[in-house]
């Protein structure tokens, strides 16, 4: 089974898949915007960015858990 190189969205736009950059293994491009597409973020020839790095777990140390805390009620 090969990897897809093209796709279609419900709005009619055509997608293309390219090798990505660091932090995101695949870049998705809007290869052709459909005449009926009303989504302003779909611009022909430009990539659609996934914010994969933003979905990673935080590297900050969380505050300590207070096991003796009781909420009201």
C-alpha positions in Angstrom: 0.0 0.0 0.0 1.5 3.4 -1.0 1.1 6.7 0.8 -1.5 9.0 -0.7 -0.2 12.1 -2.6 -3.6 13.8 -3.3 -6.9 14.1 -1.6 -10.2 16.0 -1.7 -12.0 17.9 1.0 -15.8 18.1 1.5 -15.6 21.7 0.3 -14.2 20.6 -3.0 -10.6 21.8 -2.5 -7.8 19.5 -3.7 -5.0 18.6 -1.3 -1.4 17.6 -1.9 1.0 15.9 0.6 4.7 16.8 0.8 7.6 15.9 3.0 7.4 18.1 6.0 9.8 20.0 8.2 11.2 19.4 11.7 8.4 18.7 14.2 5.9 17.7 11.5 6.6 14.8 9.1 4.1 15.8 6.4 3.1 19.2 5.0 -0.4 19.4 3.5 -1.0 21.9 0.7 -4.2 23.2 -0.8 -3.2 22.5 -4.4 -6.4 23.9 -5.9 -9.1 25.9 -4.1 -12.7 25.0 -5.3 -14.8 27.8 -6.8 -17.5 26.9 -4.3 -15.3 26.8 -1.2 -16.2 29.5 1.4 -13.4 28.7 3.8 -11.0 31.7 3.9 -8.1 29.7 5.3 -8.1 27.6 2.1 -5.7 29.4 -0.3 -4.5 27.6 -3.4 -0.8 26.8 -3.4 -0.3 27.5 0.3 0.2 24.9 3.1 -2.3 24.1 5.8 -0.2 24.1 9.0 -0.8 21.5 11.7 0.4 22.6 15.1 1.8 19.2 16.1 4.4 20.7 18.5 1.6 22.6 20.3 -0.1 19.2 21.0 2.9 17.8 22.8 2.9 17.4 26.6 4.1 20.5 28.5 7.8 20.5 29.6 6.9 22.7 32.6 6.8 21.3 36.0 3.2 21.1 37.3 2.3 22.5 40.7 2.3 20.0 43.5 -0.9 18.1 44.2 -2.6 19.0 47.5 -4.1 15.7 48.7 -5.6 17.2 51.9 -7.6 19.9 50.0 -11.3 19.6 50.1 -13.7 21.6 47.9 -16.7 23.3 49.4 -20.0 21.4 49.4 
